[in-house]
Structure formats: structure tokens, C-alpha cells
Amino acid sequence: MNWNGKKVLVVGSGMSGISASCLLGKMGAYPYLFDENKEKSKEELIKKTKGYPKEIILGEMPEKVLEEIELGIFSPGAPVDSPLGKKLKEKKIPIWGEVELAYVCSKGNVIAITGTNGKTTTTALVGAIMKSYFKEVYVVGNIGIPYTENAEKRGKEAVSVAEISSFQLETIHSFRPKVAAILNITPDHLDRHHTMENYIAMKERIGENQTKEDILVLNYDDPNTKKAGEKAKGRVRYFSCKNKLEDGIFLEKDSILYKEGSFQKEVLKIGELKLLGEHNVENVMAGLLIALSFGVPLHCAQKVVKEFQGVEHRIEFVAEKKGVCYYNDSKGTNVDAAIKAIKAMRRNTVLIGGGYDKGAKYDEWIQSFEGKVKHLILIGQTKEKIADCAKKHGFSSMDLVDTLEEAVNLSAKRAYPGEAVLLSPACASWGMFSNYEERGNQFKDYVNHLKED
């Protein structure tokens, strides 16, 4: 595509929008950067974007700009069905996202990973495996580094390992990963997608441009992802904790086995993993299958998996204070992820939960407390909603507080030596924090400042 002088509207001035603006500027385009928040500082945005946007627009969108632009790039947090998105559609102006933009502007092969839970851990693991075998590897996307960052520098031999959210899949058009994966699909983001059917359809888009030369990795044990295999255009390969497979990776007793045709080999024992929690066995199997499907030798993948210790903010051990172990699971932003964190706990646990309301139901989360959670401390927009749900299920040992700092200080009083404190909110961070990373970092800071005496 010839970008020279192309007038492009970038919607959203967060990390994604800033990176997209810079990439467009480098490609010779004429980017406008827009954010409806008029309180933002133009001077700060000019610094962050290194002056690449030709114009920065805050607050109202001038009609004159809409008459000039040829393409819209929407950040993941900017819904395409917003009034602005509808205006662009009425004017027949194409809407892309950062994934489509980066894909069009870069070269090389792509591995794309989506799913309700496990994306970040699996993406980090696959990235580590790829880096052990290939020279030019970029680990990007929803994992914290915008996909558009340095996209123009990626050559034909580059491998991009991308964590992709359902929001990002709303705006793909030609995006075609050589290996794609859907790890699982459970209710999440229904405030954005409205129905479970829409959410599933959005996740399935990750493989819609694949051909028979490409591979789609799916979870055989998840009915939603298993069904996605029936529609796949590429070769489908499964991983499973419950079923023996003819092609893929599966669990047999305490061994992870890989099978392809007549070849079958034990990859490793579960006891060799450094990751905590049963759900991470699934993440490891998915990561292995993705890497092997891409062409990484088994012995290279084995070595990396045995050394891999996980990612920040996902059941991350923080500290032991007065015999109490503190764990940061700020990335547990939905019910399913938070349940998995609870199951991973090996001690009686004081749980800190609550946050932004994404329209979720908390019944299953409360029911998972049995035998694990002794006390619940709630914060955020959802605290009353969750408290009512807990009472309905007969769980009454809880406190409602206003801040995370209060929650941490109170948890230190509620937990006894030999027990654990777990931050696993089952909710998004918005409203109280910029993102789950900020929430997790604040939690760790509060824990580390707890008095030892």
C-alpha cells in the first residue's frame, strides 16, 4: 500500500493510538490523532508521538476532518459502533485496528494467540521458545507492546508472536497468521459484545483468512473452541487435558505427550513445570503445540518450557510476611481466570476481589471458594453486587472497603501464618486504575510496605 500523503484518523491516544500514529508517520502518511477527552495535554501527546501526527484533536471531531480522511484506525478501547464509528461507516471510510495496520506494514510470519484466559502466559511462553530458535522475534499485541511498534522494521525472516484480544479482532480485514490459536472461550466482555454468540464469533475471526497451508490450534476440551474447528479453513490441531488425541498434545496421567501421525513422544512430566496451577498445564500444552506446529524442534521447546516461570500479574508470588504468602493475580480480570487462581492456591486464602463491572455473573466464582477462600475483601464498582451474590450462596465472611491499600492492610489482619492473601479481582481495573498492571504494581507496593513486626 502507498501511504504517502494518505490522511488517516487514529482514534484513541493511549499506547496503541500513539504507536499507530508513529508508524503511520514513518510510512509517509498524514495521521490525525483524536481523543474525545479534551482534558488531555496536547504538549504531552506531541512528546509521546515524536511529532508524527500532523494534527492532534481533543474533544469534538471537526466535520472538516471527516471530509478529508481516507482511513480510520481505532484503538482497542474505542468501540467501532460508537457515534464516530457509525459516521465513518456512513461515509464508507474503512475502519482498521492496530493489528491490521501492523500486519499490512510489516513482513515475515505471524503467530496469533487469543482466548478468554491464558493469552499472556501462552504468548510469553511461545515468544521465549521462538527466541531460542529464530533470530528475529517480536512478542507484541495485548501483552503490553503495541503490535505496531517497529512494524516497519520487520523483515521477511521475522516472526511476530502476537497476543490478540476480541476487541482487536473486531477490526481485522486481511490479517492472516501462519499459526493461530484459540485457547478457550468463556463469558467475558459482554458489555462490549452484548451476547455470547457475538463474543465467540469475534474470537473465531482469528482464523478467518487462513488457508489450508496454515494451522489453527484449538482446545479440544472447550466446547466453543472445539466447535470452531468445524469452520476452520486451515489445518486444525488440538490440545487436551482429558482426551487422547491422534494429532496434537494431550495429558496422560502426569505426562504431556505429543503425537503426529505414527510419531509419539513424552514431552515432559507435569512435575517438571515451574508454573503454578492446573490451568497452566493447558497453557503449556497450547504453547508447545503452537511452537511445534511452526517448526521448532521438540528438544528446543522442551528446554524453554522447563525453565519458564510465568508472567507478571498472573498468580505471581510477591512476598511472605509473618508467615503469610501474598500473590498478585491482577490479570484475573474475569470470573473464569479468577476461579483458576483460586484453584491454584495451596493454603487457606484471604481473597481481594472486585473492580469495574463488565456485566458478569459471579455465582460460579463464589461457589469456587469452598475449601479454599476463608475471607473475602471487596473493592470497586462491583463490591455490593458481589457481596449480595456471596450472601445468596451462604458466604458471609467478608469486608467492603474503598481502596486497594485498605484491602491489603486489612488482609494482613485477616490472614494467619501458613495462609495466603490473593489479589484476583474477577473484574477489570478501570475506574480505580489505568490498567491491570497498575493495579498489580500498587498491590505489590502495598504488600512490600507491610510492617514485619
DRENBA-981919 format. One line per 5 residues: number of its first residue (from 1); their letters; for each residue y, z, x of C-alpha. Coordinates in pm, whole numbers. Layout:
// DRENBA-981919
NUM) A) Y Z X  ...
This chain:
// DRENBA-981919
1) MNWNG) 0 0 0  350 -83 120  552 237 92  876 106 244  1164 197 15
6) KKVLV) 929 295 -270  1104 550 -491  866 837 -564  926 1155 -763  747 1464 -624
11) VGSGM) 719 1736 -889  695 2094 -760  847 2235 -441  564 2462 -335  338 2399 -36
16) SGISA) 178 2093 -199  508 1931 -300  671 1993 37  376 1840 223  366 1539 -13
21) SCLLG) 740 1481 36  700 1486 414  407 1244 404  596 1001 180  896 1016 412
26) KMGAY) 677 942 714  524 645 529  871 498 471  903 584 102  1213 721 -74
31) PYLFD) 1097 1058 -212  1286 1270 -463  1172 1635 -465  1209 1801 -805  1162 2161 -921
36) ENKEK) 1269 2289 -1262  1352 2628 -1107  1727 2594 -1048  1736 2928 -861  1558 2779 -559
41) SKEEL) 1760 2721 -243  1826 2357 -153  1904 2460 204  1564 2629 241  1385 2328 93
46) IKKTK) 1569 2091 329  1446 2303 622  1088 2312 494  1077 1938 421  1245 1850 753
51) GYPKE) 1495 1637 561  1238 1382 446  1326 1385 73  1626 1160 4  1727 1391 -278
56) IILGE) 1633 1744 -390  1679 1803 -763  1667 2152 -916  1679 2245 -1286  1736 1941 -1509
61) MPEKV) 1592 1598 -1432  1867 1328 -1444  1778 1031 -1663  1913 804 -1388  1634 915 -1153
66) LEEIE) 1367 847 -1415  1501 493 -1446  1461 437 -1069  1126 589 -975  805 386 -943
71) LGIFS) 553 669 -900  520 1039 -977  334 1285 -753  254 1605 -945  170 1926 -759
76) PGAPV) -148 2104 -885  59 2367 -1066  261 2105 -1258  74 2002 -1576  69 1628 -1642
81) DSPLG) 107 1698 -2015  443 1870 -1957  756 1712 -2115  833 1545 -1781  478 1413 -1750
86) KKLKE) 498 1271 -2102  826 1097 -2018  667 929 -1716  373 816 -1926  607 673 -2191
91) KKIPI) 780 472 -1917  437 364 -1785  509 525 -1447  179 614 -1271  113 983 -1204
96) WGEVE) -80 1080 -891  -151 1414 -728  -173 1519 -363  -543 1425 -343  -486 1063 -446
101) LAYVC) -179 1036 -222  -360 1174 84  -665 955 18  -456 637 -3  -254 724 310
106) SKGNV) -546 825 536  -859 671 685  -1208 799 758  -1470 958 534  -1427 1235 279
111) IAITG) -1644 1527 172  -1509 1678 -152  -1620 2013 -296  -1538 2152 -640  -1681 2413 -876
116) TNGKT) -1558 2719 -1059  -1666 2956 -781  -1777 2932 -420  -1550 2640 -330  -1359 2809 -49
121) TTTAL) -1663 2966 118  -1865 2643 94  -1574 2429 216  -1515 2660 512  -1887 2653 599
126) VGAIM) -1911 2273 572  -1595 2242 781  -1746 2463 1051  -2068 2259 1052  -1877 1930 1072
131) KSYFK) -1662 2058 1360  -1978 2142 1554  -2088 1777 1542  -1786 1549 1486  -1471 1525 1699
136) EVYVV) -1205 1467 1433  -1245 1701 1134  -982 1819 886  -1053 2107 645  -797 2070 367
141) GNIGI) -713 2100 -2  -723 2407 -219  -845 2609 82  -483 2658 191  -390 2347 392
146) PYTEN) -245 2066 178  -465 1755 178  -152 1551 256  -83 1739 580  -123 1495 872
151) AEKRG) -296 1246 640  -123 956 814  -284 1058 1148  -646 1042 1032  -832 754 1194
156) KEAVS) -1147 565 1095  -1372 826 1260  -1207 1122 1087  -1395 1346 845  -1187 1523 579
161) VAEIS) -1359 1821 417  -1160 1894 102  -1175 2179 -147  -1069 2027 -479  -963 2214 -792
166) SFQLE) -983 2094 -1152  -601 2070 -1152  -616 1828 -858  -886 1618 -1026  -652 1553 -1321
171) TIHSF) -455 1305 -1111  -711 1106 -909  -750 730 -952  -925 567 -654  -1040 885 -475
176) RPKVA) -1398 826 -358  -1575 1088 -143  -1878 982 60  -2037 1317 -31  -1911 1513 -333
181) AILNI) -2035 1845 -469  -2001 2042 -792  -2125 2393 -714  -2115 2542 -1066  -1913 2526 -1387
186) TPDHL) -1834 2842 -1585  -1535 2916 -1813  -1202 2914 -1627  -850 2767 -1657  -889 2726 -2033
191) DRHHT) -515 2796 -2062  -466 2461 -1886  -765 2254 -2003  -783 2408 -2355  -1158 2354 -2409
196) MENYI) -1472 2400 -2201  -1557 2034 -2265  -1228 1924 -2108  -1284 2154 -1811  -1636 2017 -1750
201) AMKER) -1510 1659 -1780  -1239 1732 -1524  -1490 1872 -1273  -1716 1569 -1321  -1431 1339 -1217
206) IGENQ) -1504 1421 -853  -1782 1160 -853  -1641 902 -1094  -1553 647 -823  -1870 691 -620
211) TKEDI) -2122 410 -578  -2495 409 -501  -2402 438 -131  -2252 784 -192  -2408 1123 -263
216) LVLNY) -2337 1383 -532  -2466 1735 -457  -2529 1950 -766  -2659 2293 -864  -2996 2245 -1038
221) DDPNT) -2981 2595 -1188  -2648 2542 -1368  -2697 2351 -1696  -2348 2200 -1677  -2387 2062 -1325
226) KKAGE) -2748 1956 -1383  -2629 1751 -1680  -2360 1591 -1462  -2642 1437 -1258  -2738 1221 -1556
231) KAKGR) -2399 1045 -1541  -2375 1018 -1163  -2308 681 -1002  -2420 793 -657  -2747 938 -531
236) VRYFS) -2794 1288 -673  -2928 1572 -459  -2981 1926 -588  -2994 2279 -452  -3173 2558 -638
241) CKNKL) -3246 2930 -615  -3503 2915 -896  -3691 2584 -873  -3892 2400 -610  -3737 2056 -558
246) EDGIF) -3873 1723 -438  -3541 1630 -279  -3283 1884 -168  -3265 2250 -71  -3437 2535 -253
251) LEKDS) -3530 2900 -220  -3892 3011 -186  -3928 3390 -164  -3692 3481 122  -3682 3135 284
256) ILYKE) -3437 2848 240  -3633 2520 256  -3511 2161 298  -3713 1870 157  -3655 1496 180
261) GSFQK) -3948 1269 98  -4255 1391 284  -4044 1598 525  -4016 1972 451  -3885 2244 682
266) EVLKI) -3774 2605 663  -3406 2617 749  -3367 2994 776  -3453 3331 621  -3206 3498 384
271) GELKL) -3207 3799 615  -3052 3585 889  -2733 3533 686  -2425 3739 770  -2271 3675 426
276) LGEHN) -2283 3948 161  -2409 3878 -192  -2674 3670 -370  -2414 3411 -471  -2359 3331 -104
281) VENVM) -2720 3213 -77  -2620 2938 -322  -2307 2863 -120  -2510 2834 199  -2768 2606 37
286) AGLLI) -2491 2384 -100  -2314 2372 237  -2635 2285 419  -2724 2009 174  -2374 1859 192
291) ALSFG) -2381 1856 573  -2736 1718 599  -2657 1451 338  -2360 1346 551  -2585 1302 854
296) VPLHC) -2552 1623 1055  -2878 1709 1238  -3061 2010 1095  -3052 2211 1418  -2670 2184 1437
301) AQKVV) -2627 2301 1078  -2875 2588 1126  -2688 2727 1424  -2350 2732 1247  -2488 2887 926
306) KEFQG) -2647 3176 1116  -2311 3259 1278  -2089 3206 973  -1923 3527 845  -1740 3404 536
311) VEHRI) -1376 3369 441  -1079 3597 395  -1025 3747 47  -1386 3689 -66  -1575 4023 -61
316) EFVAE) -1401 4084 271  -1465 4423 434  -1126 4583 502  -1185 4934 635  -1378 5257 597
321) KKGVC) -1158 5554 514  -1304 5905 472  -1649 5755 421  -1529 5509 153  -1566 5134 220
326) YYNDS) -1284 4910 93  -1347 4544 4  -1094 4271 -68  -1211 4014 -324  -868 3888 -429
331) KGTNV) -1019 3541 -461  -1222 3672 -755  -975 3515 -996  -1217 3465 -1286  -1491 3660 -1460
336) DAAIK) -1786 3481 -1301  -1656 3529 -946  -1580 3895 -1013  -1930 3956 -1152  -2078 3814 -831
341) AIKAM) -1867 4050 -623  -1982 4350 -829  -2346 4245 -785  -2293 4230 -408  -2187 4596 -391
346) RRNTV) -2450 4831 -250  -2261 5154 -329  -2116 5318 -638  -1786 5138 -681  -1432 5206 -795
351) LIGGG) -1311 4867 -917  -950 4745 -922  -901 4462 -1172  -650 4284 -1394  -370 4035 -1347
356) YDKGA) -245 3718 -1513  -404 3622 -1846  -577 3282 -1829  -725 3327 -2175  -1060 3459 -2050
361) KYDEW) -1300 3693 -2229  -1407 4000 -2030  -1721 4114 -2215  -1970 3986 -1954  -1762 4136 -1674
366) IQSFE) -1761 4481 -1838  -2136 4455 -1906  -2199 4386 -1535  -2058 4732 -1448  -2380 4912 -1539
371) GKVKH) -2532 5083 -1236  -2252 4954 -1011  -1900 5045 -1128  -1823 5414 -1182  -1449 5380 -1247
376) LILIG) -1203 5100 -1332  -835 5087 -1234  -635 4817 -1415  -308 4642 -1331  -116 4339 -1452
381) QTKEK) -66 4149 -1776  -430 4187 -1884  -470 4563 -1834  -451 4660 -2204  -668 4365 -2309
386) IADCA) -936 4459 -2055  -912 4831 -2143  -974 4751 -2510  -1273 4536 -2416  -1413 4812 -2193
391) KKHGF) -1384 5071 -2473  -1560 4833 -2711  -1856 4831 -2472  -1852 5209 -2424  -1689 5215 -2079
396) SSMDL) -1411 5475 -2077  -1373 5586 -1714  -1051 5405 -1628  -683 5426 -1540  -399 5184 -1617
401) VDTLE) -123 5165 -1354  179 4945 -1286  138 4833 -926  -133 4746 -677  -5 5017 -443
406) EAVNL) -56 5277 -717  -404 5139 -779  -504 5168 -413  -367 5522 -379  -546 5628 -697
411) SAKRA) -871 5461 -590  -872 5678 -277  -879 5984 -506  -1143 5845 -743  -1393 5733 -475
416) YPGEA) -1606 5980 -275  -1770 5945 68  -2058 5698 51  -1891 5498 -228  -1680 5180 -228
421) VLLSP) -1348 5050 -359  -1344 4684 -459  -1042 4472 -548  -1190 4194 -762  -939 4125 -1038
426) ACASW) -1122 3868 -1257  -769 3734 -1315  -515 3512 -1143  -241 3667 -930  59 3501 -1096
431) GMFSN) 331 3725 -1231  280 4001 -976  212 3789 -665  276 3435 -540  -96 3370 -494
436) YEERG) -429 3544 -438  -367 3550 -61  -52 3758 -103  -236 3994 -338  -524 4031 -92
441) NQFKD) -296 4085 206  -99 4353 21  -423 4526 -76  -535 4531 287  -198 4663 397
446) YVNHL) -209 4947 143  -567 5034 241  -484 5038 611  -194 5274 546  -404 5528 356
451) KED) -395 5865 529  -715 5972 704  -653 6349 679
